[in-house]
Amino acid sequence: MKQNQEFQENETEMNENREAEAVENEAAQANTDASSEAEGNVEVLDPTHLQSEVERLQTLADDSQQRFLRTQADFDNYRKRTLKEKEDFAKYASSKLITELLPIIDNFDRAIAAAGDSAEIESFAKGVNMIFRQLEGVLKAEGLETMDSVGQPFNPEFHQAIMQVESDEHEEGIVVEEVQRGYKLKDKVLRPAMVKVSM
């Protein structure tokens, strides 16, 4: 009876050992499968794919560089344009004042012309002439220039024709008389000359 009991205990122990061994085998197989699956998931890097990716990134870098250079050029142009506008503003800042003074100069011209050579008003004419020359000097220092029109071909940029006249002395389209003097401020026409033109 004791032998039977020992035999049963041995058989139970053997069954337990077989079960433990089976569990170990299953665990080992699972580890082997997991390792194989992990190795299968590793992406093999293709040199052609790498080369195309490098080319794509190089293209992006080149595009970014071109955009940067264009933006820098635009900014430089803007800076230069702004600087030129500022210089022009400073250069012609006095144009409004000078334009308002031009009728006064015209009146001085008329007064001097009307004085003529009369002895009674010679000293008056001399004084007015001195004042006129003084004013003219100040305006010249600011860049004001008179335009010579008589004998010049008519140019709509510099002349405003108020009449056409017949002339034996001049060809057609030549300024024969200046009714009102024209002025330039530095290189800009401030007021075109009012003229008569030959036909």
Backbone hydrogen bonds in HBPLUS format (Angstrom, degrees):
<---DONOR---> <-ACCEPTOR-->    atom                        ^
c    i                          cat <-CA-CA->   ^        H-A-AA   ^      H-
h    n   atom  resd res      DA  || num        DHA   H-A  angle D-A-AA Bond
n    s   type  num  typ     dist DA aas  dist angle  dist       angle   num
A0005-GLN N   A0001-MET O   3.05 MM   4  6.38 157.7  2.11 147.8 153.9     1
A0006-GLU N   A0002-LYS O   3.03 MM   4  6.27 155.2  2.10 144.8 151.3     2
A0007-PHE N   A0003-GLN O   2.77 MM   4  5.98 157.0  1.82 149.5 156.7     3
A0008-GLN N   A0004-ASN O   2.87 MM   4  6.12 158.3  1.92 150.0 155.1     4
A0009-GLU N   A0005-GLN O   2.99 MM   4  6.21 155.0  2.05 144.5 151.5     5
A0010-ASN N   A0006-GLU O   2.85 MM   4  6.10 156.3  1.90 149.5 156.0     6
A0011-GLU N   A0007-PHE O   2.89 MM   4  6.10 155.9  1.94 146.3 153.4     7
A0012-THR N   A0008-GLN O   2.87 MM   4  6.06 157.1  1.92 147.0 153.2     8
A0013-GLU N   A0009-GLU O   2.90 MM   4  6.10 156.1  1.96 144.3 151.1     9
A0014-MET N   A0010-ASN O   2.86 MM   4  6.07 153.6  1.93 146.5 153.9    10
A0015-ASN N   A0011-GLU O   2.90 MM   4  6.13 155.5  1.96 146.8 153.5    11
A0016-GLU N   A0012-THR O   2.94 MM   4  6.18 156.2  2.00 146.7 153.3    12
A0017-ASN N   A0013-GLU O   2.88 MM   4  6.13 152.5  1.95 143.5 151.6    13
A0018-ARG N   A0014-MET O   2.83 MM   4  6.12 154.3  1.90 148.4 155.4    14
A0019-GLU N   A0015-ASN O   2.93 MM   4  6.18 157.7  1.98 148.5 154.4    15
A0020-ALA N   A0016-GLU O   2.88 MM   4  6.12 158.3  1.92 147.6 153.8    16
A0021-GLU N   A0017-ASN O   2.83 MM   4  6.03 153.2  1.90 144.6 152.7    17
A0022-ALA N   A0018-ARG O   2.83 MM   4  6.05 151.3  1.91 144.7 153.0    18
A0023-VAL N   A0019-GLU O   2.90 MM   4  6.19 156.1  1.96 148.3 154.3    19
A0024-GLU N   A0020-ALA O   2.95 MM   4  6.21 157.7  2.01 146.2 152.2    20
A0025-ASN N   A0021-GLU O   2.87 MM   4  6.13 155.8  1.93 147.5 154.2    21
A0026-GLU N   A0022-ALA O   2.91 MM   4  6.16 157.4  1.96 147.5 153.8    22
A0027-ALA N   A0023-VAL O   2.96 MM   4  6.19 157.7  2.01 148.3 154.4    23
A0028-ALA N   A0024-GLU O   2.87 MM   4  6.11 157.2  1.93 148.8 155.3    24
A0029-GLN N   A0025-ASN O   2.84 MM   4  6.06 158.7  1.88 149.7 155.6    25
A0030-ALA N   A0026-GLU O   2.86 MM   4  6.09 155.4  1.92 147.2 154.2    26
A0031-ASN N   A0027-ALA O   2.96 MM   4  6.24 156.2  2.02 147.1 153.2    27
A0032-THR N   A0028-ALA O   2.92 MM   4  6.20 155.8  1.98 146.9 153.8    28
A0033-ASP N   A0029-GLN O   2.85 MM   4  6.13 159.4  1.89 152.0 157.2    29
A0034-ALA N   A0030-ALA O   2.90 MM   4  6.10 159.7  1.94 149.5 155.2    30
A0035-SER N   A0031-ASN O   2.96 MM   4  6.17 157.4  2.01 147.9 153.6    31
A0036-SER N   A0032-THR O   2.99 MM   4  6.22 158.7  2.04 147.3 153.4    32
A0037-GLU N   A0033-ASP O   2.85 MM   4  6.09 159.0  1.89 150.4 156.5    33
A0038-ALA N   A0034-ALA O   2.90 MM   4  6.09 157.9  1.94 148.0 153.9    34
A0039-GLU N   A0035-SER O   2.90 MM   4  6.15 156.9  1.95 147.7 154.1    35
A0040-GLY N   A0036-SER O   2.94 MM   4  6.19 144.9  2.06 142.4 152.4    36
A0041-ASN N   A0037-GLU O   3.05 MM   4  6.34 132.9  2.28 141.0 153.2    37
A0041-ASN N   A0038-ALA O   3.15 MM   3  5.14 131.6  2.40  93.9 106.7    38
A0050-LEU N   A0046-ASP O   3.00 MM   4  6.32 158.8  2.04 155.5 162.0    39
A0051-GLN N   A0047-PRO O   2.92 MM   4  6.12 156.5  1.98 146.9 152.9    40
A0052-SER N   A0048-THR O   3.02 MM   4  6.29 159.6  2.06 150.0 154.6    41
A0053-GLU N   A0049-HIS O   2.99 MM   4  6.21 151.3  2.07 147.3 155.4    42
A0054-VAL N   A0050-LEU O   2.94 MM   4  6.18 155.0  2.00 148.8 155.5    43
A0055-GLU N   A0051-GLN O   2.97 MM   4  6.24 157.7  2.03 148.0 154.0    44
A0056-ARG N   A0052-SER O   2.94 MM   4  6.14 152.8  2.02 141.9 149.3    45
A0057-LEU N   A0053-GLU O   2.98 MM   4  6.22 163.6  2.01 150.3 154.1    46
A0058-GLN N   A0054-VAL O   2.88 MM   4  6.08 150.6  1.97 146.2 155.1    47
A0059-THR N   A0055-GLU O   2.93 MM   4  6.16 153.4  2.00 146.6 153.2    48
A0060-LEU N   A0056-ARG O   3.03 MM   4  6.37 157.4  2.08 147.7 153.7    49
A0061-ALA N   A0057-LEU O   2.94 MM   4  6.20 155.8  2.00 145.1 151.8    50
A0062-ASP N   A0058-GLN O   2.87 MM   4  6.14 156.4  1.92 148.7 155.1    51
A0063-ASP N   A0059-THR O   2.91 MM   4  6.16 161.5  1.95 152.3 157.0    52
A0064-SER N   A0060-LEU O   2.98 MM   4  6.20 160.7  2.02 148.5 153.8    53
A0065-GLN N   A0061-ALA O   2.93 MM   4  6.17 154.0  2.00 146.3 153.7    54
A0066-GLN N   A0062-ASP O   2.90 MM   4  6.19 158.4  1.95 151.8 157.3    55
A0067-ARG N   A0063-ASP O   2.92 MM   4  6.18 162.0  1.95 152.8 157.5    56
A0068-PHE N   A0064-SER O   2.94 MM   4  6.13 155.5  2.00 145.7 152.6    57
A0069-LEU N   A0065-GLN O   2.92 MM   4  6.20 159.8  1.96 150.6 155.7    58
A0070-ARG N   A0066-GLN O   2.91 MM   4  6.15 158.9  1.95 152.0 157.6    59
A0071-THR N   A0067-ARG O   2.94 MM   4  6.11 161.9  1.97 148.3 153.4    60
A0072-GLN N   A0068-PHE O   2.90 MM   4  6.12 156.7  1.95 149.2 156.0    61
A0073-ALA N   A0069-LEU O   2.91 MM   4  6.13 154.2  1.97 145.2 152.2    62
A0074-ASP N   A0070-ARG O   2.86 MM   4  6.11 160.1  1.89 152.0 157.6    63
A0075-PHE N   A0071-THR O   2.95 MM   4  6.16 157.4  2.00 146.2 152.4    64
A0076-ASP N   A0072-GLN O   2.94 MM   4  6.21 157.1  2.00 146.4 152.6    65
A0077-ASN N   A0073-ALA O   2.91 MM   4  6.18 161.1  1.95 152.4 157.2    66
A0078-TYR N   A0074-ASP O   2.89 MM   4  6.13 159.2  1.94 149.3 155.3    67
A0079-ARG N   A0075-PHE O   2.86 MM   4  6.10 159.4  1.90 151.6 157.2    68
A0080-LYS N   A0076-ASP O   2.93 MM   4  6.18 161.0  1.96 150.6 155.5    69
A0081-ARG N   A0077-ASN O   2.85 MM   4  6.05 162.6  1.89 152.1 157.2    70
A0082-THR N   A0078-TYR O   2.88 MM   4  6.05 162.7  1.91 151.0 155.8    71
A0083-LEU N   A0079-ARG O   2.95 MM   4  6.11 156.2  2.01 145.3 152.2    72
A0084-LYS N   A0080-LYS O   2.90 MM   4  6.15 155.9  1.96 148.4 154.9    73
A0085-GLU N   A0081-ARG O   2.90 MM   4  6.17 160.7  1.94 150.9 156.3    74
A0086-LYS N   A0082-THR O   2.95 MM   4  6.14 153.3  2.02 144.3 151.9    75
A0087-GLU N   A0083-LEU O   2.91 MM   4  6.19 156.0  1.97 146.5 153.2    76
A0088-ASP N   A0084-LYS O   2.79 MM   4  6.04 161.8  1.82 154.2 159.3    77
A0089-PHE N   A0085-GLU O   2.89 MM   4  6.06 155.4  1.95 144.4 151.3    78
A0090-ALA N   A0086-LYS O   3.00 MM   4  6.30 160.7  2.04 148.5 153.1    79
A0091-LYS N   A0087-GLU O   2.80 MM   4  5.98 151.4  1.88 146.8 156.0    80
A0092-TYR N   A0088-ASP O   2.91 MM   4  6.07 155.9  1.97 152.5 156.8    81
A0095-SER N   A0092-TYR O   3.10 MM   3  5.36 166.3  2.12 113.9 117.5    82
A0098-ILE N   A0094-SER O   3.01 MM   4  6.22 170.2  2.02 161.8 164.8    83
A0099-THR N   A0095-SER O   2.89 MM   4  5.96 155.9  1.95 145.4 152.2    84
A0100-GLU N   A0096-LYS O   3.14 MM   4  6.42 150.9  2.23 144.8 151.7    85
A0101-LEU N   A0097-LEU O   3.06 MM   4  6.40 133.5  2.29 140.6 153.9    86
A0101-LEU N   A0098-ILE O   2.99 MM   3  4.92 127.9  2.27  93.9 108.7    87
A0102-LEU N   A0098-ILE O   3.06 MM   4  6.30 127.6  2.35 146.8 159.8    88
A0104-ILE N   A0101-LEU O   3.01 MM   3  5.33 125.3  2.32 106.7 121.1    89
A0105-ILE N   A0101-LEU O   3.15 MM   4  6.57 153.7  2.22 152.9 160.6    90
A0106-ASP N   A0102-LEU O   2.92 MM   4  6.29 155.5  1.98 152.4 159.9    91
A0107-ASN N   A0103-PRO O   2.96 MM   4  6.26 153.3  2.04 143.8 150.2    92
A0108-PHE N   A0104-ILE O   2.95 MM   4  6.28 152.8  2.02 148.7 156.4    93
A0109-ASP N   A0105-ILE O   2.91 MM   4  6.22 160.6  1.94 152.1 157.3    94
A0110-ARG N   A0106-ASP O   2.96 MM   4  6.31 156.4  2.02 149.4 155.5    95
A0111-ALA N   A0107-ASN O   2.88 MM   4  6.09 161.3  1.92 151.2 156.2    96
A0112-ILE N   A0108-PHE O   2.96 MM   4  6.16 163.3  1.99 155.8 159.6    97
A0113-ALA N   A0109-ASP O   2.97 MM   4  6.17 157.3  2.02 146.2 153.1    98
A0114-ALA N   A0110-ARG O   2.80 MM   4  5.99 153.4  1.87 149.0 156.5    99
A0115-ALA N   A0111-ALA O   3.01 MM   4  6.17 140.7  2.17 141.4 151.0   100
A0122-GLU N   A0119-ALA O   3.34 MM   3  5.03 165.5  2.36  99.7 102.5   101
A0125-ALA N   A0121-ILE O   2.85 MM   4  6.04 167.8  1.86 154.3 157.7   102
A0126-LYS N   A0122-GLU O   2.85 MM   4  6.06 150.5  1.94 143.6 152.6   103
A0127-GLY N   A0123-SER O   2.94 MM   4  6.20 157.6  1.99 147.3 152.3   104
A0128-VAL N   A0124-PHE O   2.89 MM   4  6.19 168.4  1.90 159.2 162.2   105
A0129-ASN N   A0125-ALA O   2.80 MM   4  5.89 156.1  1.86 144.5 152.2   106
A0130-MET N   A0126-LYS O   2.94 MM   4  6.19 149.7  2.03 144.1 151.8   107
A0131-ILE N   A0127-GLY O   2.99 MM   4  6.34 159.0  2.04 151.4 156.6   108
A0132-PHE N   A0128-VAL O   2.84 MM   4  6.06 161.4  1.87 152.1 157.9   109
A0133-ARG N   A0129-ASN O   2.91 MM   4  6.12 160.9  1.95 148.6 153.4   110
A0134-GLN N   A0130-MET O   2.97 MM   4  6.18 149.2  2.06 143.2 151.8   111
A0135-LEU N   A0131-ILE O   2.92 MM   4  6.24 163.9  1.95 155.2 158.7   112
A0136-GLU N   A0132-PHE O   2.82 MM   4  6.00 160.5  1.85 151.8 158.3   113
A0137-GLY N   A0133-ARG O   2.88 MM   4  6.02 148.2  1.98 139.5 147.6   114
A0138-VAL N   A0134-GLN O   3.11 MM   4  6.46 155.3  2.18 148.5 154.0   115
A0139-LEU N   A0135-LEU O   3.03 MM   4  6.32 165.0  2.05 153.8 157.6   116
A0140-LYS N   A0136-GLU O   2.86 MM   4  6.04 150.6  1.95 146.5 155.1   117
A0141-ALA N   A0137-GLY O   3.00 MM   4  6.20 149.9  2.09 142.6 150.4   118
A0142-GLU N   A0138-VAL O   3.23 MM   4  6.61 131.1  2.48 135.7 148.3   119
A0142-GLU N   A0139-LEU O   3.08 MM   3  5.03 132.1  2.31  93.1 106.3   120
A0144-LEU N   A0139-LEU O   2.98 MM   5  5.46 162.6  2.01 142.6 139.8   121
A0143-GLY N   A0140-LYS O   2.86 MM   3  4.96 154.0  1.93 103.0 111.6   122
A0186-LYS N   A0143-GLY O   2.73 MM  43  4.89 163.1  1.76 148.9 142.9   123
A0145-GLU N   A0184-LYS O   2.75 MM  39  5.14 157.0  1.80 158.0 163.4   124
A0184-LYS N   A0145-GLU O   2.79 MM  39  5.14 161.2  1.82 150.7 156.7   125
A0147-MET N   A0182-GLY O   2.93 MM  35  5.34 155.4  1.99 144.7 141.3   126
A0152-GLN N   A0149-SER O   2.97 MM   3  5.43 159.2  2.01 139.5 140.8   127
A0151-GLY N   A0175-VAL O   2.77 MM  24  5.35 177.1  1.77 153.3 153.5   128
A0175-VAL N   A0152-GLN O   2.91 MM  23  5.62 176.7  1.91 162.0 161.9   129
A0154-PHE N   A0173-GLY O   2.83 MM  19  5.63 169.4  1.84 160.7 158.8   130
A0158-PHE N   A0155-ASN O   2.88 MM   3  5.53 142.8  2.02 120.3 129.9   131
A0159-HIS N   A0155-ASN O   2.72 MM   4  5.61 149.1  1.82 159.6 166.9   132
A0193-ALA N   A0158-PHE O   2.92 MM  35  6.38 153.3  1.99 158.1 150.3   133
A0160-GLN N   A0193-ALA O   2.63 MM  33  5.80 157.6  1.68 164.3 159.0   134
A0195-VAL N   A0160-GLN O   2.96 MM  35  6.05 158.2  2.00 138.9 144.9   135
A0162-ILE N   A0195-VAL O   2.93 MM  33  6.03 166.4  1.95 168.8 168.4   136
A0197-VAL N   A0163-MET O   2.92 MM  34  6.37 164.2  1.94 155.7 158.4   137
A0165-VAL N   A0197-VAL O   2.81 MM  32  6.06 155.1  1.87 144.6 152.3   138
A0199-MET N   A0165-VAL O   2.86 MM  34  5.78 133.5  2.08 147.0 149.3   139
A0173-GLY N   A0198-SER O   2.95 MM  25  5.27 172.0  1.95 129.0 129.6   140
A0198-SER N   A0174-ILE O   2.82 MM  24  5.36 166.7  1.84 150.2 153.8   141
A0176-VAL N   A0196-LYS O   2.89 MM  20  5.81 156.4  1.95 148.3 156.2   142
A0196-LYS N   A0177-GLU O   2.87 MM  19  5.16 157.3  1.93 147.9 151.5   143
A0179-VAL N   A0194-MET O   2.75 MM  15  5.38 145.2  1.87 147.6 158.0   144
A0180-GLN N   A0194-MET O   3.18 MM  14  4.93 160.5  2.22 133.2 135.0   145
A0194-MET N   A0180-GLN O   2.97 MM  14  4.93 144.3  2.10 134.2 144.3   146
A0183-TYR N   A0191-ARG O   2.87 MM   8  5.25 148.7  1.97 142.7 153.2   147
A0190-LEU N   A0183-TYR O   2.87 MM   7  5.54 148.8  1.97 132.8 141.8   148
A0191-ARG N   A0183-TYR O   3.15 MM   8  5.25 164.2  2.17 142.9 141.1   149
A0185-LEU N   A0188-LYS O   2.72 MM   3  5.27 154.5  1.79 164.4 165.1   150
A0188-LYS N   A0185-LEU O   3.04 MM   3  5.27 168.4  2.06 125.5 128.0   151
